[in-house]
Amino acid sequence: MRRFIFSVLCQVSAVSLSCFAAAGLTLDGLFMDNMVLQRGKPLPVFGTAEPGAEITVEFAGQKKSGVTSALGEWQVVLDPMKASSTGCLLRVSSFEFQVSLSNLLVGDVWLCGGQSNMDTPVRNYPFLAKELEGVSNDRLRLFNVDFNAAKTPQEDVSGEGIYKTWLVADESSVPVFSAVGICFGLRLQRESGVPIGVIESAVGGSEVSPWMSATALEAMGQSALQAPSDRGVPPRSQPSVLYNGMIHALCRLPIKGVIWYQGESNASQPSIVRYDQLFEGLIASWRDVFGDSDLPFYFVQLAPYGRVHWDRSGESWAWVREAQEKTLSLPYTGRVVITDLGEYSDIHPMDKKPVGERLADLALRDMGLLDTPGFPKVGKYRIAGPRVQLDFSNVGKGLKTVRVAMNQNKGLAPGTDPEACVVDTDTLSGFEMCGADHLFVPASAAIVGADTVEVWSDDVANPVAVRYGWANFPLCNLANSAGLPASPFRTDDFPMPVFKAPFLDSAAADSMPVGAIACSVMEKPDESLMKPERIAGREALRMSHVATVLRMAYYHAGDAALRNGQRLKQCIVVNYLDDGPGAIEFTYDAVSKPWKSAGLVEMKGSGQWRQFRVWLDDARFSGRCNGADFRLQAFRDVYIGDVYTEPVE
């Protein structure tokens, strides 16, 4: 809504256009037809006119006046108003000039921020789009801020696509608006009965620092805005540029609160270390610029996602979730847990409706309109011999297990993939524990009271710490009586591991190089079906499934000198036939724990034999992966050729 002069109605016919240009009246471009004005707060109305001109603003029974400053700027503040679902006229007049806006409502205005999971529109989720076909709600109004990475704070913003003005939610505006924002707004309006305005200002792939003002970053001791280039728009990754272009101008209008979905782009090692500080700084700075220290700020915890290729630990996103969780120490914040709504192969999970609705429920609870519990959160814990008992809050009528089914393949309705990753209600899943060696192993768990879970493992006689849902793609199913999932957690304070991508994928060699030592495949007929075949000119083993959809191949390092921690640094080479889409994951017996993920390689479907190298610097290889030193796994049949170790200097 780039600042512009609205249609000026000259009420004296003798006034010429040149006179209008010299003595015109403008209402700031933030004000538009169909918009929602925030209830319960003083409402500034502002614009420009001739210096010294008297300005009168009329709206919903109020009539207020002011005088234009010497700089030609005016502002009139309307008294706080109650919600109103009746479209009203806003009239601003000065002498013979008048500006009018129509069909304005009074209710709650929410700002939707973040990156692509907030930005992606309804039409990109076909199953949701089908469900919302024909939806129309005159009490839900929408505005979408256009992308603008700006070098300096801007005083106006423009609308994206059809959003050159605020729009009523209907069959034309809903499909091109944020899926999370729509589902949030629809539920919040329906349950509260109050008109809702939703402003989306989000950018795919954005980190948190571009959304913070330079002043806020400097106050935190973070790097200042880089020297701007004279060549076009600055990159979206530079600090403050998205705040400058997409938030700053909005701050002059009062809002009810913020919903936020972001964090995927801050999952690298350096970013995670300071993410909690930056995120808390973002919240504090937005409250400051919007002039409301109690501004509600609700955010979405990262969903499970299995293809974080560069992360050898398999848990980098768990650390982001923990950093997000720390932000709950700030007042008037809330978070939504979606460990039941992820997808293994899609960073943009299909199931956006419950995400938006759970955000709306946070607001409804804080407004006193919903009395169901929030998300279960771990509290105190007790170690009693080989077992650990954990207490939870927000359990409602008691803890329970729920069925969780997350798709492996893209583009399918949520939970309908025949190869979905599933945990059922008969087992409480997602827990692991360790002893004094800090080596985490999968643990058994049971609900032993309305708010208590007991955890144990036959491999840990003297437990030291427990973790739950601590992975990029956790399969966990603890919930409260309302079916809301428990937030992932850890009881330890161990340091963050090193995340790095160890794979190098290349064309396969014709044979094993001199000095290489072949690894031996293990026969495990109950888990792994390895059938010899000749394909594409080579002898291979075909990995097929037995009892589950996961295909697995278990291996021993070929030389005893490489096992039992005698040589931590190792290079494993795996030859495979790149015969279609899919991925091969490498997990191994590491010093820190068995079943450590080194990452995975994506298959492209070239039809050629290829190989990938895995460099390890913590290989224990003592047979703790079901008797094996390492395991290959995939969600489709895969042909594996030679697997061997190469000398490491």
Secondary structure, 3 states (H helix, E strand, C coil): CCCCCCCCCCCCCCCCHHHHHHCCCEECCCCCCCCEEECCCCEEEEEECCCCCEEEEEECCEEEEEECCCCCEEEEEECCCCCEEEEEEEEEEECCEEEEEEEEEEEEEEEEEECHHHHCEHHHCHHHHHHCCCCCEEEEEEEEECCCCCCCCCCCCCECCCCCCCEEECCCCHHHCEHHHHHHHHHHHHHHCCCEEEEEEECCCCCCHHHCCHHHHHHCCCCCCCCCCCCCCCCCCCCCHHHHHHCHHHHHCCCCEEEEECCHHHCCHHHHHHHHHHHHHHHHHHHHHCCCCCCCEEEECCCCCCCCCCCCCCCHHHHHHHHHHHHHHCCCEEEECCCCCCCCCCCCCCCCHHHHHHHHHHHHHHCCCCCCCCCCEEEEEEEECCEEEEEEECCCCCCEECCEEECCCCCCCCCCCCCCEEECCCCCCCEEEECCCCCCEECEEEEEECCEEEEECCCCCCCCEEEECCCCCCCCCEECCCCCECCCEECCCCCCCCCCCCEEEEECCCCCCCCCEECEECCCCCCCEEEEEEECCEEEEEEECCCCCCEEEEEECCCHHHCCCCCCCEEEEEEEECCCEEEEEEEECECCCCCEEEEEEEEECCCCEEEEEEEECCECCCCCECCECEEEEECCCEEEEEEEEECCC
